[in-house]
Amino acid sequence: QVQLVESGGGLVQAGGSLRLSCAASGRTFSSYAMGWFRQAPGKEREFVAAISRGGGITYYSNSVKGRFTISRDNAKNTVYLQMSSLRPEDTAVYYCAAEATASWVVHTTSQQYDVWGQGTQVTVSS
C-alpha cells in the first residue's frame, strides 16, 4: 500500500497559480488511480480531479474545469494538480488520494479511495 505526502500549498492572491504535488511511496504507484479532493471549513470534502493509472483519463469537477489540470509521472511516483485562475472559493485543505484498481476507470466519490495524504492548505486571498 502506498503512502501519500502532499506539498505545494500556500497563500496566493486571486487570479494566481499554485502547483500541488503528491509523492507516493512504494513500487506500485502505477496500480493506483489518483484523485484530488478538498475540504473548506464547515463544508464536506469534495471531489476536485482524478486521473487513471496510466494518466490517459482525467476528470474534473465543474467548479475547477478549465482552471485546474491533474497529471502524473509514474516514474517519479508523483501526481500533480496545477491550479490557475485561483478564486477565494478555492480556499481549502487539498488532499490527494489513491485507489487500487486494475481498471482504467476514475471515480469521483471519496469512498472509492483507499489511501489518503495528510492534506495541504491552499488559501486564496481576494
N, C-alpha and C positions, 0 to 999 in steps of 0.2 A: 504494500500500500504506500502510495506517495505521501509526502508531507509538503505543504504549500506555505510559502512565505511571500507576502506582498510587499511592494515598495513603490515609491514614486509619488505618494500623496503629498499634499501640501496646501498652501494658501495661494490662490490666484485670483486676479480680477476677472470680472465678467468679460467674455469675449476672448479670454486667453486659452492656453492649451496646457495639458499635462499628459504624460505617458506613464501609466501604471505597468508594473511588471509583476509577474508571479512566478517565482522559481520553485520547481518541484524537485524533490529528492527521488532517488530510485532510478532503476533502469527500465521501467515500463511506462514511461510518460506517454508514449505514442499509443498506448492501450486505453487512454482516457480521453473522453470528450471533456472540454473545459468550458466553464461559464464564469461570467462576472455578474454579481448581484450587488445591490446597495441597500443601505438602510439609513434613513434620515431619522432624527429624533422624533419620537412619538408616532412613527409610522412603521408599517410592516416592511419586511425585507422584500425587495422587488427585483425582478429579472432585468438585466441590462443587455447582455450579449452572450452568445455561445458560439463555439467553434468545434467542428468534428475532429476526430482523431488525426486525420491527415491534413486538416486545415482547408479542405476543399469546400466545406459547407459552413456558412456563417448565418447567424440570425440575430436580429436586434429588436429591442422594444421600440415602439413607435416614438417614444419620447426622446430617444437618442439617435434614431436612424438618420443618416446623413451627416451626423456630427462626430460620432464615435466609430472607431474601427478596431475590431478584435483580430489578432493574428497570433501565430505561434511559431516557434522554432524548436522542432523536436530534437535537433542536435544539441541544443542548449537547455533542453528541458524547461522552457520558459514560454509563458503566454503573456501577451501584451494587450493593453487597452489604451489606444491613442484617443484622447479626448480633446476636441476642438470646439470653438464657439461656446465655451462653457457659460452656464447660466447660474444664478444663485440657487435655483431649484435643483441643481445637480449636487448641491452640498449633501454629503452623506459619508458614512463609512462604506468603503468598497471592499467586497470580499471576492476572492476567486475560489472556485470550487471544481472538483474533478469527479467525473462519473466513469467508473469502469464499465467498458462496453465493447462488444465485439462488432457493433454495427456502426454505420456512418450517420446515424440519426443524432440530432441535438435536441435537448429538452430545455424548456423554459421554467419548469417548476423546481423549486429548491429540494423537494423530496426525492428527486431523481439523483441527486448528487451525493456521493459517498464521503468525500473528504473536503474540508474547508480550511482556508487560511485564517489568520487572526484578524485580518482587516487592516485597511489603511485609510486615514481620514483625508477627505477632499473637501476643502472649503472654498467656495466661490463668493467673493465679495462684490457688491453692486456698486 
